[in-house]
Amino acid sequence: MITWKDFEKIEMRTGTITAVANFPDAKKPAYQLTIDFGESGIKKSSAQITQLYTREALIGKQVVAVVNLPTKQIGKFFSECLVMGVYNLQNDVVLLQPSLPVTNGCRIG
């Protein structure tokens, strides 16, 4: 169990995907995402979401991500945030996203 104070340390925010590139160097199929978090800035993320999402369908999609994790190097790519999703029964990732449009950078609570 974590404490409420532990949970408050996790900074989850909304962002809009502005660019998507294939990530052929990843061990598992993945995309390289560029995400606009408004006042929190632009961040990049590697996301293993190729089974359910095309590159074209991801552009403009709002997502939820943890933005205060340390940068993680994956090959030559630096992932700066963790895009959140739910693993379905096939172990594919279904993205978490707001049900209505919100401002980029809004904090999840």
N, C-alpha and C positions, 0 to 999 in steps of 0.2 A: 504494500500500500504506500502511496505517496501522500504527503500532506497538502493542504490547500496552498500553502506557501510554495511548495514544489511546483504545483500546477500553474501558479501565477507567473513562474519564471518562463513558461513556454509561451512564446509570442507567435500566435497564428494570425495571419492577415489575409485579406482578399487581394487578388491580383488578376490582371487580364493577360492572357498569353498573346504576345505580339509577334513572335517568330518561332518557327519549329524547323529543326534540321535533323536529318538522320544521324545516328550515332553508330557507325559501323564498327568502331573499336570496343564497344561495350561487350561484356561477356554474355549478357542476355539482351535480346532485342530491346532497344530504347530509343528515345528521342532526346535531343538537346533543346530545351525550352528557354525562351527569353520571356520574362514575366514583368509587367509593369505594376509596381506596388504603390503608385502615386508618390506621396511625400516620403515614403520609405525607400524609394529608388527602384531601379531596374536590377533584377537578379536573374541568374541563370540556374537551371536545374536539369539534371538527368532524370528521365522518367520512363519506367518500363510499362508503357501504356499502349504499345503498338498493336496489341491484339484487338482492342475495342475502338481505337481512335485513329483516323487518318490525319496526316499533317494538316491538310486543308481544313478539316472539321475543327481542329484545335484553335486556329487563329480566331481571336476575339472571345474565346471562352473564358469565363471567370472561374477561378479556382481558389482553393484554400491551401495555404502553405505555412509551414513553420519557417520563420525568417531569422531566428536568432541561434541557429546551430553553427558550429564552426564549418568553414569551407572544407569540402571533401574532394580530394583529387581522384578522378576516375580516368586513368590513362593520362592523356594530355589535357583533359577537360576539368574545369573546376566548378563543382556544383555548390551553389551559394544558399540554397534553400531546399526544403523537403516538401514536395507537393503531396497533399494528403489524398488518400483514396481508400476504398473498401475492397477487400479481396472477395470475389464472388466464388461460387462453388467450383469453378474451373481454375481458380487461382489467378484470374485476370484482375487488373486494377480498374475499378469504377471510380472516377474522380469525384471528390466532394466539391460541391459548388453551391453558391447561394441560390435559392429558388426564385429570387427577384434580383434585378440589377442593383448593385451597390457601388459606392465609391471605392476605387482602388486604394488599398492601404487600410481599410477598416479592420479593426481588431476583432477577433473571434472571442466570444466570451460565453 
